[in-house]
């Protein structure tokens, strides 16, 4: 077992789920609401959590988390939280249940409408330490939301907005690689590329934070060294552990900000015309964004090549495209079913997205439209 304290507490290692009962007592959570999704329930992971913490076997469960968390789902889960007089949350799953739990924790203690707290609408200082405590238990290796300060939630009007505050970081993350064993190959690939993108974008962000950059580069190296193994063999324990650590490290660097990949994938993920997986979107968009940013940070691109063991003249965008192909992911937005008709809308939304501000090269709506065309 390793106890990591960096932004929050992290229990990392095989079998760490067994610490849940004691950690609930440490945090003073007696009546938690469990947040999951149908996939987590079907995989029996909720049962494993109950076995680890017998005191919560009769706790209320909200398992209707959509693939992209919505304001409506937050309201529904909040009703369960209030009806059962809950005093904390346990989020089990990928980024969607964890982000949904953050939304519930926020609205359980803050009375204004959810939109009020959106980062791009000036909501960051409105989020206070009164946020209800959350324990995050990731079952995928990608989002890093278990240690992230943000929640991405699609509002009723279709806008997918970021809610950002250090108070939204879960009080504890229990990262047990056992819970990721047997994850389907496609989900392993998609969430793994999400972790790769997080490490790359946070490293390239212009904000000054050398410790976070060191963590991002280490996470990138771990992910790239093990993602193919994890996709090929879901029972490869070393690969599963290393991918979970890479995802965690990507999340630990979020305070540097992300970039153009996420500025585009956030509004794309809010589309009602087609349901799009966030990690897959990031993988498809990453090559075009890397090409766009290349001239702005050549010294950082050189360092990335060193970390990846690539030649000095290697094309990072093409290298990423090759990796995406090798692990069996779609290579274009058209293959994902994204219609060209939304490009103008998405490009304008990307400019306004909070991640755009920390892209290493300023991007206009026209720039974003070209990236979309290139990724199509």
DRENNU-401824 format. One line per 5 residues: number of its first residue (from 1); their letters; for each residue x, z, y of C-alpha. Coordinates in steps of 0.2 Angstrom, whole numbers, plus 2048, in hexadecimal, padded with zeros to 3 digits. Example, Ala and Ser with C-alpha at 12.3 -4.5 7.8 and 13.67 -1.06 7.14 Angstrom:
1 = as = 83E/827/7EA ~ 844/824/7FB;
***
This chain:
1 = xxxxx = 800/800/800 ~ 806/7FC/812 ~ 7FE/804/821 ~ 800/7F9/830 ~ 7FB/7FF/841;
6 = xxxxx = 7FC/7F0/84D ~ 7EC/7EF/859 ~ 7E3/7F8/84B ~ 7E6/800/83A ~ 7E8/7F4/82B;
11 = xxxxx = 7E8/7F9/819 ~ 7F0/7EB/810 ~ 7F3/7E9/7FD ~ 7EC/7E6/7EC ~ 7DF/7F4/7E8;
16 = xxxxx = 7DD/7FA/7FA ~ 7CB/7F8/7F9 ~ 7CB/809/7F0 ~ 7CF/811/801 ~ 7BE/80D/809;
21 = xxxxx = 7B6/81D/805 ~ 7C3/828/80D ~ 7C4/81C/81C ~ 7B2/81E/81F ~ 7B4/831/820;
26 = xxxxx = 7C3/82F/82B ~ 7B9/824/838 ~ 7AA/82F/836 ~ 79F/822/830 ~ 791/829/826;
31 = xxxxx = 783/81C/827 ~ 78B/80B/827 ~ 782/7FA/828 ~ 78A/7EE/81C ~ 78C/7DC/823;
36 = xxxxx = 78F/7CE/816 ~ 789/7BC/812 ~ 781/7B5/802 ~ 791/7AE/7FC ~ 799/7C0/7FC;
41 = xxxxx = 78A/7C7/7F3 ~ 78A/7B9/7E6 ~ 79C/7BC/7E2 ~ 799/7CE/7DF ~ 7A4/7D4/7ED;
46 = xxxxx = 797/7DF/7F4 ~ 796/7E8/7E3 ~ 7A9/7EB/7E4 ~ 7A7/7F3/7F5 ~ 79A/7FE/7EF;
51 = xxxxx = 7A4/803/7E0 ~ 7B3/808/7EB ~ 7A8/812/7F6 ~ 799/81A/7EC ~ 792/823/7FC;
56 = xxxxx = 78D/812/803 ~ 784/80B/7F3 ~ 773/80D/7FB ~ 779/808/80C ~ 76F/7FA/815;
61 = xxxxx = 775/7E9/813 ~ 773/7DA/81E ~ 779/7CA/814 ~ 771/7BC/81E ~ 780/7B8/828;
66 = xxxxx = 780/7A5/82C ~ 790/79B/82A ~ 792/79B/83D ~ 78B/7AC/844 ~ 77C/7AB/84F;
71 = xxxxx = 774/7B5/85C ~ 765/7B6/852 ~ 76E/7BD/843 ~ 776/7CA/84E ~ 765/7CF/854;
76 = xxxxx = 75E/7D0/842 ~ 76D/7DA/83C ~ 76C/7E6/84B ~ 75A/7E9/846 ~ 760/7EF/835;
81 = xxxxx = 76D/7FA/83D ~ 761/802/849 ~ 753/804/83C ~ 75F/80E/830 ~ 767/818/83E;
86 = xxxxx = 778/811/83A ~ 788/817/842 ~ 795/80A/83D ~ 797/7F9/834 ~ 7A0/7F3/825;
91 = xxxxx = 7A3/7E0/825 ~ 7A7/7D8/815 ~ 7AB/7C5/814 ~ 7B3/7B8/81F ~ 7B3/7B6/831;
96 = xxxxx = 7A0/7B4/832 ~ 79B/7C5/82C ~ 7A9/7CD/836 ~ 7A5/7C5/846 ~ 792/7C8/843;
101 = xxxxx = 797/7DB/840 ~ 7A0/7DB/851 ~ 791/7D4/85A ~ 786/7E1/852 ~ 792/7EF/857;
106 = xxxxx = 792/7E9/868 ~ 77F/7E8/86B ~ 77C/7F8/862 ~ 785/801/870 ~ 783/7F5/87F;
111 = xxxxx = 771/7F1/885 ~ 774/7E1/88E ~ 770/7D0/886 ~ 77E/7C9/87B ~ 782/7BB/887;
116 = xxxxx = 787/7C8/894 ~ 797/7CC/88B ~ 79D/7BA/888 ~ 7AF/7B8/88E ~ 7AC/7A8/898;
121 = xxxxx = 79E/7B0/8A1 ~ 7A8/7BF/8A7 ~ 7A3/7CB/899 ~ 7B4/7D1/893 ~ 7B4/7E1/89E;
126 = xxxxx = 7A2/7E5/89A ~ 7A7/7E9/888 ~ 7AB/7FB/887 ~ 7B2/808/87A ~ 7A1/80C/875;
131 = xxxxx = 7A1/7FE/869 ~ 79B/804/858 ~ 7A9/806/84B ~ 7AC/7F7/83F ~ 7B6/7F7/82E;
136 = xxxxx = 7BA/7E5/82A ~ 7BE/7E0/818 ~ 7C3/7CE/817 ~ 7BF/7C4/807 ~ 7C7/7B4/80E;
141 = xxxxx = 7D8/7B0/814 ~ 7D6/7A7/825 ~ 7CD/7AE/834 ~ 7D7/7BD/838 ~ 7C7/7C4/83F;
146 = xxxxx = 7CA/7D5/837 ~ 7D7/7D8/844 ~ 7D1/7CD/852 ~ 7CA/7D2/862 ~ 7BD/7C4/863;
151 = xxxxx = 7AD/7BF/85B ~ 7A6/7AD/85B ~ 793/7AD/85C ~ 787/79E/85F ~ 77A/7A3/86C;
156 = xxxxx = 768/79E/86A ~ 76B/78F/876 ~ 778/788/86B ~ 788/78D/874 ~ 795/795/869;
161 = xxxxx = 79E/7A2/874 ~ 7AC/7AE/872 ~ 7A9/7C1/875 ~ 7BA/7C8/878 ~ 7C0/7DA/87A;
166 = xxxxx = 7CD/7E6/872 ~ 7BE/7F1/86E ~ 7B7/7E4/862 ~ 7C6/7E5/857 ~ 7C1/7EE/847;
171 = xxxxx = 7C6/800/846 ~ 7CD/7FC/834 ~ 7D1/7ED/82A ~ 7D2/7EF/817 ~ 7DB/7DF/811;
176 = xxxxx = 7DB/7DF/7FE ~ 7E1/7CF/7F7 ~ 7D7/7D2/7E7 ~ 7C7/7CE/7F1 ~ 7CE/7BC/7F4;
181 = xxxxx = 7D2/7B8/7E2 ~ 7C8/7AA/7DB ~ 7C2/7A3/7EC ~ 7BE/791/7EA ~ 7CC/784/7ED;
186 = xxxxx = 7C3/77C/7FC ~ 7C0/78D/805 ~ 7D2/792/801 ~ 7D8/782/809 ~ 7CC/784/818;
191 = xxxxx = 7CF/796/81C ~ 7E2/793/819 ~ 7E3/786/826 ~ 7D9/791/832 ~ 7E8/79E/830;
196 = xxxxx = 7F5/790/832 ~ 7EC/78A/842 ~ 7EB/79C/849 ~ 7FD/79F/847 ~ 802/78E/84F;
201 = xxxxx = 7F6/78F/85E ~ 7FA/7A1/862 ~ 80D/79D/861 ~ 80B/78E/86C ~ 800/798/879;
206 = xxxxx = 809/79A/88A ~ 806/7AD/88B ~ 816/7B7/88A ~ 815/7C2/87A ~ 825/7C0/86F;
211 = xxxxx = 820/7CD/862 ~ 810/7C3/85F ~ 819/7B3/85E ~ 825/7BA/851 ~ 815/7C0/847;
216 = xxxxx = 80D/7AE/849 ~ 81D/7A5/843 ~ 81E/7B1/834 ~ 80C/7AE/830 ~ 80E/79C/831;
221 = xxxxx = 81D/79C/825 ~ 813/7A6/818 ~ 804/79B/819 ~ 80D/78B/817 ~ 817/791/809;
226 = xxxxx = 808/797/7FF ~ 7F9/78D/804 ~ 7FB/77F/7F7 ~ 7FE/78C/7E9 ~ 7EE/796/7EE;
231 = xxxxx = 7E4/786/7EE ~ 7EA/781/7DE ~ 7E8/791/7D5 ~ 7DC/79E/7DB ~ 7E3/7AC/7D0;
236 = xxxxx = 7F5/7AA/7D7 ~ 7F6/7BC/7DD ~ 806/7BA/7E8 ~ 7FF/7AA/7F0 ~ 7EE/7B4/7F4;
241 = xxxxx = 7F7/7C3/7FB ~ 803/7B8/806 ~ 7F4/7AE/80D ~ 7EA/7BD/811 ~ 7F9/7C4/81A;
246 = xxxxx = 7FB/7B3/823 ~ 7E9/7B4/829 ~ 7EC/7C6/82E ~ 7FB/7C1/839 ~ 7F2/7B3/841;
251 = xxxxx = 7E4/7C0/846 ~ 7F1/7CC/84D ~ 7F7/7BF/859 ~ 7E6/7BA/860 ~ 7EA/7C4/871;
256 = xxxxx = 7F6/7B5/875 ~ 7E7/7AA/875 ~ 7E3/79A/86B ~ 7E3/788/871 ~ 7DB/777/871;
261 = xxxxx = 7D7/777/85F ~ 7CC/786/861 ~ 7C5/780/871 ~ 7BE/771/868 ~ 7B9/77A/857;
266 = xxxxx = 7AF/787/860 ~ 7A2/77B/868 ~ 7A3/770/858 ~ 79E/77F/84E ~ 78F/782/858;
271 = xxxxx = 787/771/855 ~ 776/771/84E ~ 777/75F/847 ~ 784/764/83A ~ 78B/774/832;
276 = xxxxx = 79E/774/834 ~ 7AA/780/82C ~ 7B6/787/839 ~ 7C6/786/82F ~ 7C3/775/82A;
281 = xxxxx = 7C0/76F/83C ~ 7D0/777/841 ~ 7DA/76E/834 ~ 7D2/75D/839 ~ 7D5/760/84C;
286 = xxxxx = 7E7/768/84A ~ 7F1/757/849 ~ 7E9/750/859 ~ 7EC/760/863 ~ 7FE/761/85D;
291 = xxxxx = 801/750/863 ~ 7F9/754/874 ~ 803/764/876 ~ 814/75D/870 ~ 81B/758/881;
296 = xxxxx = 817/76A/889 ~ 821/775/87D ~ 82F/76B/874 ~ 839/77B/871 ~ 82B/783/868;
301 = xxxxx = 828/774/85D ~ 83A/774/859 ~ 839/787/853 ~ 829/783/849 ~ 833/775/840;
306 = xxxxx = 841/781/83C ~ 834/78E/835 ~ 82C/780/82A ~ 83D/779/825 ~ 839/768/82C;
311 = xxxxx = 846/75C/833 ~ 849/75D/846 ~ 840/74C/849 ~ 831/750/83D ~ 820/74C/844;
316 = xxxxx = 816/75D/843 ~ 805/754/845 ~ 809/749/836 ~ 810/757/82C ~ 7FF/761/82F;
321 = xxxxx = 7F5/751/82A ~ 7FF/750/81A ~ 7FC/762/816 ~ 7EA/761/819 ~ 7E9/752/80D;
326 = xxxxx = 7F3/75A/800 ~ 7E7/769/7FF ~ 7D8/75E/7FE ~ 7D0/760/80F ~ 7C7/753/819;
331 = xxxxx = 7D2/74A/825 ~ 7C6/745/833 ~ 7B7/74B/83C ~ 7AD/73B/836 ~ 7B0/742/824;
336 = xxxxx = 7A8/752/829 ~ 799/749/830 ~ 79C/74C/843 ~ 793/73F/84D ~ 79C/736/85B;
341 = xxxxx = 78D/739/866 ~ 792/74B/869 ~ 7A4/748/86F ~ 7A0/748/882 ~ 796/759/880;
346 = xxxxx = 7A4/761/875 ~ 7B2/75B/881 ~ 7A9/763/890 ~ 7A6/773/886 ~ 7B8/774/881;
351 = xxxxx = 7BE/774/893 ~ 7B3/783/896 ~ 7B8/78C/885 ~ 7C3/79C/887 ~ 7D0/795/87C;
356 = xxxxx = 7D4/786/887 ~ 7DC/791/894 ~ 7EA/795/888 ~ 7EE/784/881 ~ 800/780/886;
361 = xxxxx = 7FB/770/88F ~ 7EC/770/89A ~ 7DE/764/893 ~ 7D0/75C/89C ~ 7C0/756/895;
366 = xxxxx = 7C7/745/893 ~ 7D6/74C/88A ~ 7CA/755/87E ~ 7C0/745/87B ~ 7D0/73C/876;
371 = xxxxx = 7D4/749/86A ~ 7C3/748/862 ~ 7C5/735/861 ~ 7D6/737/859 ~ 7CF/743/84C;
376 = x = 7C0/739/848;
***
